[in-house]
Amino acid sequence: MYRVWNFVTTYSVLLISGALIALVWANIDYDSYYKLVNFKIWQDGPIGKDYGEYRKLTLHYLVNDVLMAFFFAIAAKEVWEAIILKNGSLRGKKAATPLFATAGGMIGPITVYLGLAAFLGSDTFSAVSNGWAIPTATDIAFSYLVGRMVFGAGHPAVRFLLLLAIADDAAGLIILAIFYPSGELALEWLLLSVGAAIAVFVLANWLPRYLDRGNQLRPNSTWVRNKLSFWPYLIAACVSWYGFMMSGIHPALGLLPIVPTIPHADRAFGIFSDAEKYLTDLLNQIEHALKYPVEIVLFLFGLLNAGVKFSAIGTPTWLVLAGLIIGKPLGVLLFGWLGAHPLKLGLPEGMKTSDLFVIGCVSAIGFTVSLFVASVAFDPGPVQDAAKMGALFSFGAAILSFIAAKLTRVVKQEF
């Protein structure tokens, strides 16, 4: 239990604290909370013919569009390692059934969300349909935590759940990029991001290794590593972020093209593993250097996005919740069963088919990513606030997970 609590304090306490402070603040004095969220850090003079528009940088934009890029970069790092490394969890047959379950964990929530919205009438459907991706999200950190508490750290279902959550995040990044542009699309600007990624890979990664071929001392690679360190990648990241911003794709995803260009280890110990801090590759060093700054970013994200009045609870709240707590478990169970049995891909040794339903309940905790999707799916207002409340209420899936585990007679395996 100490290890579980240590996990919470290490990775989640600031995010939870930010969200709780925001909820309390917004329900006590919403006006002052609103002023904080929209606080202008910088504002230029008027632009445009009618002088009604201003270039401005608000605290909300700084956190959601700029600083959250580092959070998504860390998520992308885990996805990239899972795909590219020989022992990666998203490679080979071992990933097949979890990937099927991941598909079910996205199709199920979308079907329930849109189906119920359509049942409530065309007006409701038109108002909320753009939020279909909100209940597809899975919060890796909290789901992993609850999964360990439900199954025990040694249960194969925990690894299955973690793989599902990583794949879910990968799909979520694609959905954000394609379906939720931040403005009018100008995809030619993505060439700037692609160019930055290619340039930094060639100049700071491939070229030094090419020049060092046959030389065990690797003088060029060592010089780049010691003298330039992460700076070329940071510069490329800034250029890529600008390309995403100008292209109309959400700029918080702007660092994703740069992550695969950074030198990485030939093995990974898994997300949140303490052993990874002993790896000396630049990618892992950057991740661990970003750990505490990203925790502060997540605190600010919770503070600036979770401040919703309880009076905002409405139809989108229940649609998001239904998508998560009904669509997720049923989708994961159905598609996981389909992959494991009719398609004969199998389940990890020691895992039962009924464990798929419990995994679906655990993965219904949307929180961080669901909040983020809600903030980009809807304009600020009652619908967005109601959808955010559904994302916050998804913590209730943790209780359902323990009930489901009890009913399906899950045997905890601590080692």
C-alpha positions as semicolon CSV with decimal commas, in nm:
position;residue;x (nm);y (nm);z (nm)
1;M;0,000;0,000;0,000
2;Y;0,292;0,236;0,062
3;R;0,409;0,194;-0,297
4;V;0,060;0,280;-0,425
5;W;0,036;0,589;-0,204
6;N;0,388;0,689;-0,307
7;F;0,274;0,666;-0,667
8;V;-0,019;0,901;-0,596
9;T;0,195;1,159;-0,418
10;T;0,462;1,142;-0,688
11;Y;0,248;1,170;-0,999
12;S;-0,102;1,284;-0,916
13;V;-0,138;1,494;-0,602
14;L;-0,073;1,828;-0,772
15;L;-0,321;1,759;-1,051
16;I;-0,589;1,653;-0,802
17;S;-0,515;1,953;-0,583
18;G;-0,547;2,193;-0,876
19;A;-0,879;2,042;-0,978
20;L;-1,020;2,050;-0,624
21;I;-0,910;2,410;-0,568
22;A;-1,071;2,507;-0,898
23;L;-1,400;2,337;-0,810
24;V;-1,420;2,501;-0,469
25;W;-1,310;2,841;-0,600
26;A;-1,554;2,841;-0,893
27;N;-1,847;2,754;-0,668
28;I;-1,759;3,018;-0,407
29;D;-1,659;3,312;-0,627
30;Y;-1,688;3,234;-0,997
31;D;-1,613;3,590;-1,110
32;S;-1,268;3,599;-0,952
33;Y;-1,197;3,247;-1,082
34;Y;-1,299;3,353;-1,433
35;K;-1,064;3,652;-1,409
36;L;-0,778;3,419;-1,317
37;V;-0,845;3,185;-1,610
38;N;-0,858;3,474;-1,857
39;F;-0,579;3,678;-1,699
40;K;-0,391;3,859;-1,976
41;I;-0,019;3,800;-1,946
42;W;0,050;4,008;-2,253
43;Q;-0,158;4,208;-2,500
44;D;-0,052;4,390;-2,813
45;G;-0,228;4,681;-2,977
46;P;-0,545;4,640;-3,181
47;I;-0,526;4,463;-3,516
48;G;-0,770;4,431;-3,802
49;K;-0,968;4,690;-3,991
50;D;-1,228;4,733;-3,717
51;Y;-0,963;4,740;-3,443
52;G;-1,176;4,494;-3,253
53;E;-0,917;4,221;-3,235
54;Y;-0,608;4,206;-3,018
55;R;-0,305;3,983;-3,004
56;K;-0,303;3,855;-2,650
57;L;-0,161;3,580;-2,434
58;T;-0,387;3,461;-2,154
59;L;-0,292;3,233;-1,867
60;H;-0,536;2,970;-1,999
61;Y;-0,374;2,974;-2,345
62;L;-0,025;2,956;-2,195
63;V;-0,112;2,642;-1,999
64;N;-0,346;2,461;-2,239
65;D;-0,177;2,541;-2,570
66;V;0,189;2,592;-2,477
67;L;0,286;2,416;-2,154
68;M;0,060;2,111;-2,200
69;A;0,271;2,034;-2,506
70;F;0,533;1,894;-2,265
71;F;0,273;1,663;-2,107
72;F;0,170;1,527;-2,447
73;A;0,537;1,491;-2,541
74;I;0,594;1,262;-2,241
75;A;0,285;1,060;-2,334
76;A;0,416;1,038;-2,691
77;K;0,754;0,920;-2,560
78;E;0,590;0,620;-2,393
79;V;0,386;0,542;-2,706
80;W;0,697;0,574;-2,929
81;E;0,901;0,337;-2,712
82;A;0,614;0,089;-2,700
83;I;0,611;0,084;-3,082
84;I;0,980;0,111;-3,179
85;L;1,170;-0,098;-2,922
86;K;1,213;-0,473;-2,960
87;N;1,055;-0,532;-2,620
88;G;0,790;-0,265;-2,679
89;S;0,443;-0,349;-2,552
90;L;0,275;-0,246;-2,879
91;R;0,479;-0,486;-3,093
92;G;0,389;-0,835;-3,204
93;K;0,110;-1,073;-3,114
94;K;0,120;-0,985;-2,744
95;A;-0,032;-0,650;-2,827
96;A;-0,309;-0,782;-3,051
97;T;-0,581;-0,850;-2,792
98;P;-0,515;-0,529;-2,593
99;L;-0,535;-0,334;-2,920
100;F;-0,869;-0,495;-2,998
101;A;-0,984;-0,404;-2,648
102;T;-0,860;-0,048;-2,705
103;A;-1,072;-0,023;-3,020
104;G;-1,373;-0,141;-2,821
105;G;-1,289;0,107;-2,547
106;M;-1,325;0,386;-2,802
107;I;-1,608;0,259;-3,022
108;G;-1,823;0,170;-2,718
109;P;-1,817;0,519;-2,561
110;I;-1,872;0,691;-2,897
111;T;-2,171;0,467;-2,970
112;V;-2,328;0,523;-2,629
113;Y;-2,262;0,899;-2,630
114;L;-2,397;0,966;-2,979
115;G;-2,674;0,707;-2,949
116;L;-2,814;0,861;-2,632
117;A;-2,772;1,212;-2,775
118;A;-2,971;1,112;-3,085
119;F;-3,238;0,952;-2,865
120;L;-3,279;1,282;-2,678
121;G;-3,363;1,465;-3,000
122;S;-3,205;1,652;-3,288
123;D;-3,159;1,975;-3,090
124;T;-2,964;1,796;-2,818
125;F;-2,766;1,598;-3,074
126;S;-2,665;1,914;-3,261
127;A;-2,557;2,083;-2,938
128;V;-2,343;1,801;-2,800
129;S;-2,236;1,585;-3,096
130;N;-1,892;1,748;-3,126
131;G;-1,801;1,607;-2,785
132;W;-1,809;1,246;-2,904
133;A;-1,435;1,199;-2,832
134;I;-1,453;1,312;-2,468
135;P;-1,552;0,969;-2,326
136;T;-1,296;0,783;-2,538
137;A;-1,007;0,905;-2,320
138;T;-0,831;0,705;-2,051
139;D;-0,620;0,877;-1,785
140;I;-0,304;0,665;-1,777
141;A;-0,186;0,769;-1,430
142;F;-0,513;0,727;-1,242
143;S;-0,617;0,413;-1,430
144;Y;-0,279;0,256;-1,356
145;L;-0,315;0,347;-0,990
146;V;-0,667;0,203;-0,956
147;G;-0,568;-0,102;-1,160
148;R;-0,288;-0,181;-0,917
149;M;-0,523;-0,141;-0,623
150;V;-0,790;-0,363;-0,781
151;F;-0,574;-0,639;-0,929
152;G;-0,251;-0,611;-0,729
153;A;0,081;-0,505;-0,878
154;G;0,168;-0,856;-1,002
155;H;-0,154;-0,933;-1,190
156;P;-0,119;-0,962;-1,571
157;A;-0,433;-0,750;-1,605
158;V;-0,232;-0,447;-1,485
159;R;0,010;-0,477;-1,777
160;F;-0,286;-0,534;-2,011
161;L;-0,452;-0,220;-1,874
162;L;-0,135;-0,014;-1,912
163;L;-0,091;-0,123;-2,272
164;L;-0,457;-0,040;-2,341
165;A;-0,418;0,306;-2,184
166;I;-0,103;0,382;-2,386
167;A;-0,271;0,273;-2,710
168;D;-0,578;0,477;-2,611
169;D;-0,359;0,785;-2,567
170;A;-0,197;0,726;-2,907
171;A;-0,539;0,711;-3,070
172;G;-0,648;1,016;-2,870
173;L;-0,355;1,219;-3,003
174;I;-0,457;1,129;-3,358
175;I;-0,821;1,222;-3,288
176;L;-0,718;1,558;-3,144
177;A;-0,501;1,634;-3,445
178;I;-0,760;1,535;-3,707
179;F;-1,099;1,618;-3,559
180;Y;-1,030;1,912;-3,327
181;P;-0,831;2,176;-3,512
182;S;-0,773;2,495;-3,316
183;G;-0,860;2,717;-3,611
184;E;-0,896;2,725;-3,986
185;L;-0,675;2,453;-4,130
186;A;-0,365;2,558;-4,320
187;L;-0,189;2,222;-4,342
188;E;0,099;2,357;-4,548
189;W;0,240;2,492;-4,220
190;L;0,295;2,130;-4,109
191;L;0,582;2,124;-4,356
192;L;0,760;2,353;-4,111
193;S;0,715;2,096;-3,832
194;V;0,823;1,810;-4,058
195;G;1,124;2,009;-4,175
196;A;1,226;2,086;-3,816
197;A;1,203;1,718;-3,724
198;I;1,406;1,604;-4,026
199;A;1,667;1,876;-3,977
200;V;1,730;1,805;-3,610
201;F;1,739;1,430;-3,668
202;V;1,993;1,459;-3,950
203;L;2,215;1,726;-3,792
204;A;2,208;1,627;-3,423
205;N;2,144;1,252;-3,443
206;W;2,223;1,078;-3,772
207;L;2,517;1,288;-3,898
208;P;2,736;1,257;-3,583
209;R;2,682;0,880;-3,582
210;Y;2,760;0,862;-3,954
211;L;3,085;1,056;-3,904
212;D;3,176;0,827;-3,613
213;R;3,126;0,502;-3,805
214;G;3,416;0,266;-3,731
215;N;3,546;0,483;-3,448
216;Q;3,468;0,335;-3,107
217;L;3,553;0,665;-2,932
218;R;3,262;0,836;-3,115
219;P;3,411;1,187;-3,087
220;N;3,142;1,366;-3,291
221;S;2,850;1,205;-3,111
222;T;3,015;1,276;-2,777
223;W;3,073;1,642;-2,867
224;V;2,710;1,687;-2,976
225;R;2,589;1,514;-2,663
226;N;2,811;1,709;-2,420
227;K;2,816;2,051;-2,583
228;L;2,475;2,079;-2,748
229;S;2,274;1,843;-2,525
230;F;1,899;1,898;-2,565
231;W;1,922;2,247;-2,719
232;P;1,888;2,146;-3,086
233;Y;1,574;1,950;-2,999
234;L;1,430;2,236;-2,797
235;I;1,481;2,476;-3,088
236;A;1,324;2,223;-3,327
237;A;1,036;2,177;-3,080
238;C;0,967;2,551;-3,077
239;V;0,966;2,560;-3,459
240;S;0,738;2,254;-3,473
241;W;0,500;2,405;-3,216
242;Y;0,476;2,720;-3,427
243;G;0,404;2,509;-3,735
244;F;0,119;2,331;-3,558
245;M;-0,020;2,658;-3,426
246;M;-0,020;2,817;-3,771
247;S;-0,162;2,503;-3,934
248;G;-0,475;2,511;-3,720
249;I;-0,399;2,180;-3,546
250;H;-0,398;2,213;-3,170
251;P;-0,050;2,342;-3,077
252;A;-0,036;2,130;-2,760
253;L;0,047;1,845;-3,000
254;G;0,327;2,046;-3,158
255;L;0,618;1,858;-3,000
256;L;0,508;1,515;-3,120
257;P;0,711;1,516;-3,446
258;I;1,029;1,590;-3,250
259;V;1,002;1,306;-2,995
260;P;1,101;1,027;-3,242
261;T;1,412;1,223;-3,347
262;I;1,569;1,222;-2,999
263;P;1,828;0,947;-2,929
264;H;1,664;0,674;-2,722
265;A;1,766;0,361;-2,537
266;D;1,723;0,016;-2,688
267;R;1,499;-0,091;-2,402
268;A;1,228;0,048;-2,177
269;F;1,121;-0,057;-1,829
270;G;0,769;0,080;-1,863
271;I;0,589;0,399;-1,775
272;F;0,651;0,536;-1,424
273;S;0,936;0,288;-1,371
274;D;1,209;0,411;-1,137
275;A;1,459;0,197;-1,327
276;E;1,433;0,425;-1,632
277;K;1,607;0,707;-1,449
278;Y;1,928;0,503;-1,472
279;L;1,914;0,496;-1,852
280;T;2,160;0,744;-2,000
281;D;1,996;0,811;-2,337
282;L;1,892;1,170;-2,408
283;L;1,521;1,089;-2,443
284;N;1,496;0,944;-2,093
285;Q;1,710;1,222;-1,949
286;I;1,476;1,481;-2,099
287;E;1,171;1,297;-1,967
288;H;1,306;1,289;-1,613
289;A;1,419;1,652;-1,633
290;L;1,061;1,743;-1,730
291;K;0,900;1,537;-1,454
292;Y;0,863;1,811;-1,191
293;P;0,790;2,095;-1,435
294;V;0,515;1,885;-1,594
295;E;0,366;1,813;-1,251
296;I;0,339;2,191;-1,197
297;V;0,186;2,224;-1,545
298;L;-0,072;1,960;-1,454
299;F;-0,154;2,147;-1,135
300;L;-0,214;2,461;-1,340
301;F;-0,411;2,262;-1,595
302;G;-0,640;2,128;-1,323
303;L;-0,669;2,473;-1,168
304;L;-0,760;2,647;-1,494
305;N;-0,988;2,379;-1,643
306;A;-1,175;2,208;-1,360
307;G;-1,344;2,519;-1,220
308;V;-1,704;2,440;-1,302
309;K;-2,015;2,535;-1,108
310;F;-2,216;2,241;-0,983
311;S;-2,518;2,414;-1,134
312;A;-2,357;2,345;-1,474
313;I;-2,448;1,977;-1,448
314;G;-2,666;1,895;-1,744
315;T;-2,723;1,663;-2,037
316;P;-2,359;1,663;-2,159
317;T;-2,252;1,558;-1,808
318;W;-2,463;1,243;-1,820
319;L;-2,373;1,169;-2,182
320;V;-1,999;1,182;-2,105
321;L;-2,050;0,969;-1,794
322;A;-2,266;0,716;-1,980
323;G;-2,007;0,691;-2,254
324;L;-1,735;0,626;-1,997
325;I;-1,899;0,400;-1,740
326;I;-2,125;0,207;-1,982
327;G;-1,955;0,228;-2,319
328;K;-1,599;0,166;-2,197
329;P;-1,655;-0,155;-1,998
330;L;-1,889;-0,307;-2,257
331;G;-1,666;-0,208;-2,549
332;V;-1,349;-0,342;-2,386
333;L;-1,525;-0,667;-2,289
334;L;-1,683;-0,726;-2,629
335;F;-1,382;-0,644;-2,845
336;G;-1,138;-0,805;-2,601
337;W;-1,343;-1,125;-2,606
338;L;-1,359;-1,109;-2,985
339;G;-0,980;-1,085;-3,011
340;A;-0,907;-1,343;-2,742
341;H;-1,152;-1,618;-2,844
342;P;-1,312;-1,604;-3,193
343;L;-0,988;-1,465;-3,342
344;K;-0,783;-1,691;-3,110
345;L;-0,532;-1,422;-3,014
346;G;-0,558;-1,525;-2,651
347;L;-0,522;-1,351;-2,317
348;P;-0,210;-1,318;-2,099
349;E;-0,151;-1,620;-1,877
350;G;-0,334;-1,578;-1,547
351;M;-0,604;-1,349;-1,691
352;K;-0,973;-1,438;-1,720
353;T;-1,224;-1,311;-1,974
354;S;-1,421;-1,148;-1,691
355;D;-1,110;-0,942;-1,609
356;L;-1,173;-0,755;-1,935
357;F;-1,491;-0,605;-1,790
358;V;-1,305;-0,489;-1,479
359;I;-1,029;-0,341;-1,698
360;G;-1,300;-0,156;-1,890
361;C;-1,434;-0,011;-1,566
362;V;-1,087;0,102;-1,460
363;S;-1,013;0,258;-1,800
364;A;-1,337;0,460;-1,773
365;I;-1,146;0,713;-1,561
366;G;-1,107;0,987;-1,821
367;F;-1,014;1,291;-1,609
368;T;-0,703;1,466;-1,751
369;V;-0,741;1,386;-2,121
370;S;-1,122;1,403;-2,109
371;L;-1,097;1,750;-1,954
372;F;-0,857;1,855;-2,227
373;V;-1,080;1,722;-2,507
374;A;-1,384;1,894;-2,352
375;S;-1,195;2,223;-2,352
376;V;-1,129;2,199;-2,727
377;A;-1,452;2,025;-2,835
378;F;-1,682;2,305;-2,716
379;D;-1,657;2,680;-2,691
380;P;-1,652;2,819;-2,334
381;G;-2,003;2,814;-2,195
382;P;-2,270;2,588;-2,042
383;V;-2,215;2,291;-2,274
384;Q;-1,839;2,288;-2,215
385;D;-1,885;2,324;-1,839
386;A;-2,137;2,040;-1,829
387;A;-1,906;1,815;-2,032
388;K;-1,614;1,895;-1,801
389;M;-1,827;1,795;-1,504
390;G;-1,877;1,456;-1,667
391;A;-1,500;1,420;-1,703
392;L;-1,455;1,506;-1,334
393;F;-1,729;1,265;-1,226
394;S;-1,551;0,985;-1,414
395;F;-1,356;0,929;-1,093
396;G;-1,666;0,736;-0,990
397;A;-1,545;0,462;-1,224
398;A;-1,289;0,374;-0,955
399;I;-1,571;0,272;-0,720
400;L;-1,739;0,073;-0,997
401;S;-1,406;-0,102;-1,060
402;F;-1,387;-0,232;-0,703
403;I;-1,751;-0,347;-0,720
404;A;-1,690;-0,522;-1,054
405;A;-1,378;-0,688;-0,916
406;K;-1,575;-0,815;-0,619
407;L;-1,855;-0,951;-0,837
408;T;-1,617;-1,121;-1,080
409;R;-1,403;-1,257;-0,794
410;V;-1,074;-1,100;-0,894
411;V;-0,787;-1,250;-0,696
412;K;-0,525;-0,985;-0,621
413;Q;-0,166;-1,073;-0,708
414;E;0,081;-0,846;-0,535
415;F;0,394;-1,011;-0,677
